[in-house]
Amino acid sequence: MHDRLFEGQAKREWGSGGERDLTTFLAYANELKLDATLLESCLKEQRYQADVEADMQEALRKRINSTPSFTVNGQLVQGALPFERWQGLFDSLLTQQ
């Protein structure tokens, strides 16, 4: 579902909010042979809304405003970095020890 959501986002299949997005997400679930009824009840009940909001507040406190974002030894790293950049970051951290 994760991959399908990002694919659909790139194709602008969803993002307007409300019932239209719900219909799209349920169609994805059916396409992937997932339990669309369970997904629908979860979304309509807003079962994880408090958790998501708490995560958003924590991100705002840490000045994280994009994805992907990571913290490495307290250092904010934003963006989808190539392997070489990660390797350089970790190598630099390892030499500091």
C-alpha positions in Angstrom: 0.0 0.0 0.0 2.9 2.3 0.8 4.2 2.1 -2.7 0.8 2.5 -4.2 0.1 5.6 -2.2 3.3 7.3 -3.4 2.6 6.2 -7.0 -0.9 7.6 -6.8 0.4 10.8 -5.2 2.9 11.3 -8.1 0.1 10.8 -10.6 -2.1 13.2 -8.6 -4.8 10.6 -8.1 -5.5 11.9 -4.6 -4.8 14.9 -2.5 -8.1 16.9 -2.6 -9.2 15.4 0.7 -12.5 14.1 1.8 -14.6 11.3 0.3 -12.8 11.4 -3.1 -9.5 10.5 -1.4 -11.2 7.8 0.7 -12.7 6.3 -2.4 -9.3 6.3 -4.1 -7.6 4.7 -1.0 -10.3 2.0 -0.8 -9.8 1.3 -4.5 -6.1 0.8 -3.9 -6.8 -1.6 -1.0 -9.1 -3.6 -3.3 -6.5 -3.6 -6.1 -3.9 -4.9 -3.6 -6.3 -7.5 -2.1 -6.2 -5.8 1.3 -9.1 -5.5 3.8 -10.8 -2.4 2.4 -13.5 -2.6 5.1 -10.9 -2.5 7.9 -9.2 0.4 6.2 -12.4 2.3 5.8 -13.4 1.9 9.5 -9.9 2.9 10.6 -10.0 6.1 8.5 -13.6 7.0 9.3 -13.0 6.5 13.1 -9.7 8.4 12.8 -8.3 5.6 14.9 -4.7 6.9 14.7 -5.3 10.6 14.4 -3.9 11.4 17.9 -0.7 9.5 17.1 -0.3 11.3 13.8 -0.9 14.7 15.3 1.7 13.9 18.1 4.2 13.0 15.5 3.5 16.2 13.5 4.0 18.3 16.7 7.3 16.6 17.4 8.5 17.2 13.9 7.5 20.9 14.2 9.4 21.2 17.5 12.5 19.7 15.8 12.0 22.0 12.7 11.4 19.0 10.4 9.2 20.1 7.6 9.9 17.7 4.8 10.2 14.0 4.0 12.3 12.1 4.1 14.1 13.6 7.1 16.4 12.0 9.6 18.3 12.9 12.7 21.8 11.4 13.1 23.5 12.1 16.4 21.2 15.1 16.8 22.0 16.5 13.3 19.0 17.0 10.9 19.5 15.4 7.5 16.8 16.2 5.0 16.2 14.7 1.6 16.7 11.5 -0.3 20.5 11.5 -0.3 22.6 9.2 -2.5 24.6 6.4 -0.8 27.9 8.4 -1.1 26.5 11.3 1.0 25.3 8.9 3.7 28.7 7.1 3.6 30.5 10.4 4.0 28.3 11.4 6.9 28.8 8.2 8.8 32.5 8.1 8.0 32.9 11.6 9.4 30.9 10.6 12.6 33.0 7.5 13.1 36.3 9.5 12.9 35.0 11.9 15.6 34.9 9.1 18.2 
